[in-house]
Amino acid sequence: MRLNRRWRYGLGLSTLLIVLGVQGWQQWQQRRWADTLGITAAPLPSDRLVTLADWQRRLDPLRLTPRQQQQLEPLLISLQRLRVSVELEADPHDRYAGLWLPSQRQIRLNPRLLRSPSALLQSLSHESVHVAQSCRSNLLWGYSPVPLGLATDPQVRRRVDQSPLYQNYPGDRRVEYEAHTYAQQPEQVVRLLQQVCP
């Protein structure tokens, strides 16, 4: 009996050390990628856009079409449920359209997306796939995204592989294949968040 208790204690401790080691490795990868893209971990001096009305106000006069509104609102509600904030960066740039920061539970969007509601919706959908890839359990929030085993488009995979943005990508490119494949399917992304995230 005593041996069995020690064995279980040792197994539990080993599991904890492995989880902490993997989390440390993934957070190091996130920092390396953030350094590559020139991202700071500092809070953003910008708007936090929560509701559909917030986005409509910022997009004006372009406005979202009724169809885009029907797609964006459930996505925003799903992210709010998961306590994921969506924020615009202070200044437009050409490095990336959007970014998921799992350790901060934050999606950052490039303000240049305000010029195109369709590009905004596509980028938010893309980053929301990364949210789903990160939320394997409440215990593991903060981890880098991992592939979910979703079907991906061969043309999308080729595009990602040829993109200069992903040449130095430190993680598994399959996460990008999935995110790019589902970026134009916001309804599917909402279902994915509901299924995968606790």
Secondary structure, 3 states (H helix, E strand, C coil): CHHHHHHHHHHHHHHHHHHHHHHHHHHHHHHHHHHHHCCCCCCCCCCECCCHHHHHHHHCCCCCCHHHHHHHHHHHHHHHHCCCEEEECCCCCCCCCEEEEHHHCEEEECHHHHHCHHHHHHHHHHHHHHHHHHCCCHHHCCCCCCCCCCCCCHHHHHHHHHCHHHCCCCCCCHHHHHHHHHCCCHHHHHHHHHHHCC
